[in-house]
Each structure stands twice: as C-alpha cells, then as structure tokens.
Amino acid sequence: MLSCRGLATIASDYIDDELGTVNKMSVRMHLLMCPHCRSFIGSLRSTTEVLKLHSEVEVRESYIQRVEQEVQQALERRRSDPRP
C-alpha cells in the first residue's frame, strides 16, 4: 500500500500522467482513503495550472537586462563591503 510520503514523491508524475498503470492505481486507491492527500493533489493541480497560465507571459528583453544589471550591481556592492 502506498504511503502519504510515497504519494508525495510521485505526485507530480501522477498529475502529469507519467505513471505506469500499477503506480497510477496505487495513487488512486490511496486517494480514495486519504483526504489529506486528496487535498494535496488538488492543491498541486491548481498550482500547476496557475504556473502554466503564467509561464506563457512574455517578458520584455529590456526588463530582463535591467534585472540582470541590478543583480550584478548588488553582487559588486556585496564584494566590496568589508563586513563579513
């Protein structure tokens, strides 16, 4: 029988439909009996959908360059700071 910890390790594969038949059936059986894991899978599915929706948003190259420049400046300031 699949444990909650075992389910957590293969939850992403389950949501992405990348499990074999035996593992998929083990997850389904576990979910029938475990409300906490049903909630976990539901949250994971929702999060995955939100990330998919937002990953299609294009970011302007000028914004990326500005962020990279600010990170570089912060690193340089940190290197020149005499404090440990």
Buried (B, 14 or more C-beta within 10 A) or exposed (E): EBEEEBBEEBBEBBBEEEBEEEBBEBBEEBBEEBEEBEEBBEEBEEEEEEEEEEEEEEEEEEEEEEEEEEEEEEEEEEEEEEEE
